[in-house]
């Protein structure tokens, strides 16, 4: 795959079609896919409260089984012990590829996850209850001030926890990365860049630009399975004379290099503006 240039248009970072193959699954698959989506929604509604009621030591062992039943498979490039050693007391920065990224990160050792609002109501209703039963800590981050308060509390006792963040603040298509926000990274902690990949069957694009969030969630649930791969990269530390913006760019570039993607300066607002233009019929 040829890496697009860093000055590629914002449309390079957004999928417009639902299916890369143009047709999607064969017609005979859809009854099975609909049954899978319905059963997985039921699983999230019925099983997640049970997992939340169990002791964390039990629910954390149960979560990988529930996740597999939801059709989500996770591959990690390092053994669990090495992930603990690498990420302990660090910020783990990941690119954002789908509404189900939360399920990929939950279950990682000593994970504390900062969660925004990008998944839509159905995505949160599906993934959040399962995540709460995974044993991971969850931070609801509505704005920068909320993030700052959480980090101030974490700073007192960072050991034994790894803070997972998505500095893009929007979903990309793995061909290019949106600008990383320094407020997630320049907090005085080492940062572990982590490249997140998502593989889907039938050529499904996980987050088509003009598709609704509920439709994106339901299509993912209807697939036989989806596979996330987490590649943890070496720690980075901000140099004394390095600006916050330059450090965020360096973290972004490390992930982009691993993915073979473009490290761009496009922001979520640019993506939203493109969506608005396309819906008005403009190019």
C-alpha positions in Angstrom: 0.0 0.0 0.0 1.3 3.4 -1.0 1.3 5.9 1.8 -0.8 9.1 1.0 1.1 12.3 1.4 0.7 14.3 4.7 -1.0 17.1 2.7 -3.6 14.7 1.3 -7.2 16.1 1.2 -9.4 15.3 4.2 -11.4 13.0 2.0 -8.4 10.6 2.1 -9.1 10.0 5.8 -12.8 9.3 5.3 -14.5 6.4 3.7 -17.5 7.4 1.5 -18.7 3.9 0.5 -20.0 1.3 2.9 -18.3 -1.6 1.1 -14.9 -1.5 -0.5 -15.9 -4.3 -2.9 -19.0 -2.3 -3.9 -21.5 -5.1 -3.2 -20.9 -6.2 0.4 -22.0 -9.7 1.6 -24.0 -12.0 -0.6 -27.8 -11.9 -0.2 -27.9 -15.3 1.5 -25.7 -14.0 4.3 -28.1 -11.2 5.5 -30.6 -13.4 7.5 -27.6 -14.8 9.4 -26.1 -11.3 9.8 -29.4 -9.9 11.1 -29.7 -12.8 13.6 -26.1 -12.2 14.8 -26.7 -8.5 15.3 -29.9 -9.1 17.3 -28.3 -11.8 19.5 -25.3 -9.6 20.2 -27.5 -6.7 21.1 -29.4 -9.0 23.5 -26.1 -10.2 24.9 -24.9 -6.7 25.7 -28.2 -5.9 27.4 -28.6 -9.1 29.4 -25.1 -10.3 30.2 -23.3 -6.9 30.8 -25.2 -6.1 34.0 -24.3 -9.6 35.4 -20.6 -8.9 34.6 -20.8 -5.6 36.4 -22.2 -7.3 39.5 -19.4 -9.8 39.7 -16.1 -9.1 41.5 -13.6 -7.4 39.2 -11.3 -10.5 39.4 -14.1 -12.6 38.0 -15.5 -10.2 35.4 -12.1 -9.4 34.0 -11.7 -13.1 33.2 -15.2 -13.4 31.8 -14.9 -10.3 29.6 -12.7 -11.9 26.8 -15.3 -14.6 26.4 -18.1 -12.1 26.1 -16.1 -10.0 23.7 -15.6 -13.0 21.4 -19.3 -13.8 21.6 -19.8 -10.2 20.4 -17.7 -11.0 17.3 -14.7 -9.0 18.4 -11.2 -10.6 18.2 -8.1 -8.8 19.5 -4.5 -9.5 18.6 -1.6 -7.8 20.5 2.0 -7.6 19.4 3.4 -8.1 22.9 2.9 -10.6 25.7 0.7 -9.4 28.6 3.7 -9.0 30.9 5.6 -6.9 28.5 2.5 -4.6 28.0 2.4 -4.1 31.7 6.1 -3.2 31.9 5.9 -0.9 28.9 2.7 1.0 29.7 2.7 1.2 33.6 2.2 4.8 34.6 2.1 6.0 31.0 -0.4 7.5 28.6 -1.2 5.0 25.8 -2.1 6.9 22.6 -4.1 5.1 19.9 -5.6 6.1 16.6 -9.4 5.8 16.4 -10.8 3.4 13.8 -14.4 2.4 14.9 -17.2 2.8 17.4 -16.0 -0.5 18.9 -12.4 0.6 19.8 -13.4 0.5 23.4 -14.0 -3.2 23.3 -10.5 -3.7 21.8 -8.8 -1.8 24.6 -10.8 -3.1 27.5 -9.1 -6.3 28.7 -5.7 -4.8 28.3 -3.7 -4.9 31.6 -4.4 -2.2 34.1 -6.3 -0.1 31.5 -7.9 3.2 32.4 -9.7 4.5 29.3 -10.7 8.1 28.6 -14.0 8.0 26.7 -15.5 10.8 24.6 -18.8 11.2 22.8 -17.9 9.9 19.3 -19.6 6.5 19.4 -23.2 7.6 19.2 -26.0 6.5 21.5 -26.3 2.9 20.2 -22.5 2.5 20.2 -22.3 3.6 23.8 -25.4 1.5 24.8 -23.7 -1.6 23.3 -20.1 -1.1 24.2 -20.3 0.8 27.5 -22.1 -1.8 29.6 -19.7 -4.5 28.4 -16.7 -2.2 29.1 -17.9 -1.5 32.7 -17.9 -5.3 33.3 -14.4 -5.7 31.9 -12.5 -4.6 35.0 -11.1 -1.5 33.2 -11.4 2.0 34.7 -13.5 4.3 32.5 -13.3 8.1 32.5 -16.1 10.0 30.8 -14.4 13.0 29.3 -16.8 15.6 27.9 -14.3 18.5 27.7 -10.7 19.5 28.4 -11.5 20.6 32.0 -12.9 17.2 32.8 -9.8 15.5 31.4 -7.5 17.8 33.4 -9.3 16.9 36.6 -9.0 13.2 36.0 -5.3 13.5 35.2 -4.6 15.7 38.3 -6.1 12.9 40.4 -4.2 10.2 38.5 -0.9 12.1 38.8 -0.9 11.4 42.6 -0.7 7.6 42.1 0.0 6.7 38.4 1.8 3.4 39.0 -0.4 0.4 38.4 -2.5 2.2 35.8 -2.1 2.8 32.0 -4.2 5.7 30.6 -5.6 5.0 27.1 -6.5 8.0 25.0 -7.5 8.7 21.4 -5.9 12.0 20.6 -7.5 12.2 17.1 -11.0 12.8 18.7 -12.7 11.4 15.6 -12.7 8.1 13.6 -10.3 7.8 10.7 -10.0 5.1 8.0 -6.5 3.9 8.7 -5.2 5.6 5.5 -4.3 8.8 7.4 -4.4 10.2 10.9 -6.2 13.3 12.0 -4.2 15.8 14.0 -3.3 14.6 17.5 -4.5 17.0 20.3 -1.6 18.0 22.6 -4.0 18.2 25.6 -4.1 14.4 25.7 -0.4 13.9 25.5 1.7 16.8 26.9 0.9 16.1 30.6 4.3 15.2 31.9 3.9 11.4 31.5 5.7 9.1 29.1 3.6 8.2 26.0 3.3 4.8 24.4 2.2 5.2 20.8 0.0 2.3 19.8 -1.1 1.6 16.3 -4.6 0.2 16.1 -5.8 -1.7 13.0 -9.3 -3.1 12.2 -9.9 -5.9 9.8 -13.5 -6.5 8.6 -15.1 -9.1 6.3 -16.8 -8.5 3.0 -14.8 -5.2 2.5 -16.9 -3.4 5.1 -15.7 0.2 5.9 -16.3 0.6 9.7 -17.4 4.3 9.6 -18.7 5.6 6.2 -18.8 9.3 6.3 -22.5 9.7 5.4 -23.7 6.7 7.3 -25.5 7.1 10.7 -23.8 5.9 13.9 -26.6 3.3 14.6 -26.1 1.9 11.1 -22.3 1.6 11.6 -22.9 -0.2 14.9 -25.4 -2.6 13.5 -23.3 -3.5 10.5 -20.3 -4.3 12.7 -22.5 -6.5 14.9 -23.9 -8.3 11.8 -20.4 -9.4 10.7 -19.2 -12.9 11.4 -16.3 -11.3 13.3 -14.0 -8.3 13.2 -10.4 -8.3 14.2 -8.5 -5.5 16.0 -4.7 -5.5 16.2 -2.8 -3.4 18.7 0.9 -2.8 18.0 2.5 -1.2 21.1 5.5 0.9 20.1 8.5 2.2 22.2 7.8 4.9 24.8 8.3 8.5 23.9 9.0 11.4 26.3 8.7 15.1 25.6 12.1 16.8 25.4 12.6 19.8 27.7 12.7 22.3 24.7 10.0 20.5 22.7 6.6 22.3 22.3 3.4 20.5 23.1 2.3 20.6 19.5 5.7 19.2 18.3 5.5 16.3 20.8 1.9 15.4 19.8 3.1 15.4 16.1 5.9 13.1 17.0 3.5 10.6 18.7 1.2 10.8 15.7 4.1 10.2 13.3 5.2 7.1 15.2 1.8 5.6 14.8 1.5 6.7 11.1 4.9 5.1 10.3 3.7 1.8 11.8 0.4 1.9 9.8 2.0 3.2 6.6 -0.5 6.1 6.8 -0.3 9.8 6.4 0.2 12.0 9.5 -2.0 15.0 8.6 -3.0 18.2 10.3 -6.7 17.8 9.5 -9.0 18.2 12.5 -12.4 16.7 13.4 -14.0 20.0 12.3 -12.7 19.5 8.8 -14.3 16.1 8.6 -17.6 17.5 9.8 -17.4 20.3 7.2 -16.8 17.7 4.5 -19.8 15.7 5.6 -22.0 18.8 5.6 -20.8 19.8 2.0 -21.5 16.3 0.7 -24.9 16.2 2.2 -25.7 19.5 0.5 -24.6 18.0 -2.8 -21.4 20.0 -3.0 -18.0 18.6 -3.9 
